[in-house]
Amino acid sequence: MYIFVSILILVVSILLGLIVLVQNPKGGGLAANFASGGAQFMGARQTADFLEKASWGLAIALLFLSLTATMIIPRDFGVKNTNQSEIIDQVSGQKTTTPIDFQAPENNTPEE
């Protein structure tokens, strides 16, 4: 389920990016291409309204999907990875030694 929601988030993000890129902040963009004559199916203002509503809808969908993904993320607290537990066993089984003090003067005795 988590993978499905992640794929939906990816698709919605790409669509939202494309719709935002199509829009022009001054009201032109794709809407200006449809305003070619007096008799038109969708007016320039209607196209801009559609793009604005689509961007708001996709933004809300992205927010909802992100919250959903956070709630359904797989959490396996009780299951340990076998490699990880072997490493922990090796580390805990090692003999502890006194820490090395690198600032202490060396105890060099000259050999004769």
C-alpha positions as semicolon CSV with decimal commas, in nm:
position;residue;x (nm);y (nm);z (nm)
1;M;0,000;0,000;0,000
2;Y;0,287;0,235;0,083
3;I;0,443;0,182;-0,261
4;F;0,109;0,258;-0,429
5;V;0,072;0,585;-0,235
6;S;0,434;0,675;-0,316
7;I;0,368;0,624;-0,688
8;L;0,055;0,841;-0,662
9;I;0,261;1,113;-0,491
10;L;0,511;1,099;-0,777
11;V;0,239;1,123;-1,044
12;V;0,060;1,411;-0,868
13;S;0,390;1,596;-0,825
14;I;0,474;1,566;-1,193
15;L;0,125;1,681;-1,297
16;L;0,138;1,973;-1,056
17;G;0,476;2,077;-1,192
18;L;0,350;2,062;-1,550
19;I;0,038;2,265;-1,472
20;V;0,242;2,529;-1,289
21;L;0,483;2,552;-1,582
22;V;0,195;2,596;-1,828
23;Q;0,055;2,890;-1,632
24;N;0,183;3,239;-1,687
25;P;0,178;3,470;-1,386
26;K;0,051;3,759;-1,603
27;G;-0,251;3,568;-1,729
28;G;-0,104;3,449;-2,058
29;G;0,058;3,107;-2,091
30;L;-0,158;2,834;-2,238
31;A;-0,465;3,052;-2,199
32;A;-0,327;3,296;-2,458
33;N;-0,306;3,017;-2,717
34;F;-0,679;2,950;-2,694
35;A;-0,775;3,314;-2,739
36;S;-0,741;3,309;-3,117
37;G;-1,079;3,440;-3,224
38;G;-1,417;3,574;-3,126
39;A;-1,594;3,237;-3,143
40;Q;-1,405;3,009;-2,909
41;F;-1,486;2,700;-2,716
42;M;-1,296;2,789;-2,399
43;G;-1,209;3,150;-2,338
44;A;-0,874;3,266;-2,211
45;R;-1,017;3,341;-1,871
46;Q;-1,188;3,001;-1,848
47;T;-0,859;2,824;-1,927
48;A;-0,679;3,025;-1,661
49;D;-0,954;2,942;-1,411
50;F;-0,929;2,573;-1,500
51;L;-0,551;2,573;-1,456
52;E;-0,579;2,753;-1,124
53;K;-0,842;2,511;-0,995
54;A;-0,640;2,214;-1,119
55;S;-0,326;2,338;-0,945
56;W;-0,516;2,391;-0,619
57;G;-0,675;2,048;-0,645
58;L;-0,343;1,877;-0,714
59;A;-0,177;2,066;-0,428
60;I;-0,449;1,950;-0,187
61;A;-0,421;1,595;-0,323
62;L;-0,044;1,605;-0,272
63;L;-0,090;1,721;0,088
64;F;-0,346;1,447;0,154
65;L;-0,129;1,177;-0,006
66;S;0,177;1,290;0,189
67;L;-0,011;1,268;0,518
68;T;-0,150;0,929;0,418
69;A;0,198;0,802;0,332
70;T;0,321;0,917;0,671
71;M;0,045;0,725;0,847
72;I;0,089;0,400;0,653
73;I;0,470;0,389;0,638
74;P;0,591;0,042;0,737
75;R;0,737;0,031;1,086
76;D;0,901;-0,294;1,192
77;F;1,039;-0,218;1,536
78;G;1,039;-0,579;1,655
79;V;1,214;-0,730;1,354
80;K;1,592;-0,713;1,349
81;N;1,810;-0,760;1,048
82;T;2,021;-1,075;1,088
83;N;2,335;-0,899;0,967
84;Q;2,280;-0,618;1,212
85;S;2,227;-0,853;1,505
86;E;2,544;-1,048;1,415
87;I;2,745;-0,726;1,420
88;I;2,598;-0,629;1,756
89;D;2,687;-0,974;1,893
90;Q;3,044;-0,940;1,766
91;V;3,085;-0,595;1,917
92;S;2,937;-0,692;2,252
93;G;3,152;-1,006;2,264
94;Q;3,481;-0,821;2,224
95;K;3,711;-0,782;2,519
96;T;3,709;-0,430;2,653
97;T;4,045;-0,266;2,694
98;T;4,147;0,054;2,855
99;P;4,124;0,350;2,625
100;I;4,445;0,479;2,472
101;D;4,557;0,816;2,595
102;F;4,725;0,982;2,300
103;Q;4,830;1,285;2,500
104;A;5,030;1,088;2,755
105;P;5,404;1,085;2,699
106;E;5,540;0,770;2,543
107;N;5,720;0,531;2,766
108;N;6,023;0,469;2,547
109;T;6,309;0,287;2,705
110;P;6,631;0,304;2,505
111;E;6,765;-0,030;2,402
112;E;7,134;-0,095;2,467
